[in-house]
Amino acid sequence: MAEWYVYILQCADRTLYTGVTTDITARVVTHNAGKGAKYTRGRLPAVLVYQEKASDRGAALRREHAIKQMRAEKKRQLFRV
């Protein structure tokens, strides 16, 4: 069974993009090749700033939705040290 992850990318314009995947490395490469989400295509390069493992696809999608509801500052708190 595949492991699911929620991830956040920071785009070149400092905006954030949140998504889910089973292969983070491949997904970031896809985004940076301009073949990922339409949102990131005009904001490249995108850098992975946060990842979180989920128990299954449903949990990943629920967490993605919760993160997308957060204001940008709250999202940034997830990956600030």
N, C-alpha and C positions, 0 to 999 in steps of 0.2 A: 504494500500500500504506500502511495506517495506521501511524502511529508509536505505540508502546506505552510506557506509563509506569507505574512503581510510585510510590505516594504514601503519605505518612503524614499523618494529621490528628491534631491535639490537640483533644480534646473539652473542654467547659466544666469537667468534673470532673478535668481534667489526664490522663485516660487517653489512650492512643494507639490509633488504628485504622489498619490498613494495607490498601491495596487496589491494584487495577490498573485502568487505563482508557486510552482513546485520546484523551480530551478532559478534561483536569484541571479546567479552569474550570467546565465544565458539570457535572462529577461533584461538585465541591464545592457548587455551587448546589443540586444534587439532594439531597445529604446535608442541607444546611441548611434545605431545604424540608420535611424530615421524610419524604422519599420514597427515601432511600438505604438503606443497610444498617440492619437492625433494631437493631444495636448502637449506632449513633449517634443514633437517634431520640430517646432519652431523655436524651441527653447534649449537647444543642445549646446554643450554637453550636459548630461545629467549624471549626478554622482549619488551613489547609494549612501544614505546617511543613517538609516535605521532599518532593522529587520527584527521580526518577532515570529517565532514558531507557533503554529496553531495545531490543534489536535486533529482537525479534518477540514475539508473544503468549506463546510457550512460555518464552522467557527472562524475560519479565515475571512469569509465574506462578512460575517457579523462584525468582526473587529475592524475590517476595512471601513465599513459603514460608520462605525463609532468614531474612528479617526477622522474620516471625512467631515463629520459634523463639528469637529473641534475648530476653534480659531487657530490661525497660523502660529501664534505665540505658544499656545498649549501644545501643538504638534512639535514645535522646536524644543520644548521642555523634555520630550521623550528621548531626544538624542543629544542633549547638552550634557557635558560632563561637569 
